[in-house]
Amino acid sequence: SAQNQNQDALSAEELAKQLANPVSSLISVPLQNNFDFGVGPFEGFRYNLNIQPVIPVSLNENWNMISRTIIPVISQSDVTAVSKSETGLGDITQSLYFSPKESKNGLVWGVGPILLFPTATDDALGAQKWGAGPNAIVLKIKGQWTYGGLVNHTWSYAGSGPNDISATFIQPFMTYASKTGDSYTLASENTQVWDNSIFGGFIGVYYSKVTALGNQRLQIGGGPKIYYGNNPFNPKWGLRANIVLLFPN
């Protein structure tokens, strides 16, 4: 019926808006597929699947805690050397955000720690370091628009890896979520490594849509990534394809 379609469209719009807000109270499991070409001095290829469960926990009537885990599964060739390939698990990062439930004037924020675990199954896929640091996000929701930024800093404090870590990550983003559950996102991800003054980042333009597969609501989308900076292992270019499994309350 038209009313049901209307409710579906509304909920798709609402889900798209919640997905644009990394600290919303929506349980989701993003499967982020990254395909990077021309990686490093040997023009290698890297496929990186980031499994990123986002689980909000209600602490009390005023505060939520949002847990976001990033589990990277990596397969690369010609990155560390010509005709050499590595496949396995990378280093897992765990972010926690403590965020007030009430947002004022559409302003949403969260702060907490970020933790780095040396889980890589191959030395080439991780830093062999334990790390921790502060983590913050702030965003503004205005009509169909969501814009803001995420920033964290990680210091290593233990581990066998040869290089200490002192790295800042900054991710500004803006998303337009349409009434039909379509989203258009412009975002950039930037990492400054302070020990050796290496900076690398990319800007991505993504289209995504909330849809359903049987009873499972999901968001699918993707788009190109353009790299910049002085990181010698920057790819020339890349593609991202996202599948986000949604578990609305």
C-alpha angles and dihedrals in degrees: 000000000000090000092054091047088050091052090048091050091047093049091047089054091047092048091048089052092047090050090053087058110071091198098049119126093251122119108223139162111208116198102199114193114196121189112189124187132197093021116185131326094324094051091239133174127241131189114192122183111193113198103199116179111191113200122179117204122195106227097180139323092295107036140054126192114211118201117201119181123187114202110183121203109190136191117179139165132193090010103109094025140346113285091005121121136184130194128180149077120327129207113302118227123200121200125189123191125190106205133176114243094220115069119200117217090346092300112140127182141169136183134188144114132306118211128197120204123195095230098139112133091207125042090229091060099054148023099247088228138119111226142180140172148136124306130192140173132188128178142165125220113204118168108301092347130092118182135165144100145261123216133178140162125211127199121185115230104174143005142094099267117124096234129059114225126232106156136156120206121198124183118179115184144174127193133187111203113195127213090257097056096262115136132198115196134187112189139155130203118205132181124191114193105199101194094066101016092243116158124186135166148141140214119225133196113201137182119196140171135202110230141148135248104197104308094337114101113211144164119226127186149112147168147181128307123211117200131213139164136072098284105131090211095055112128118236091236141335148195129225125203118186131198112181119189110211127209106184116193 
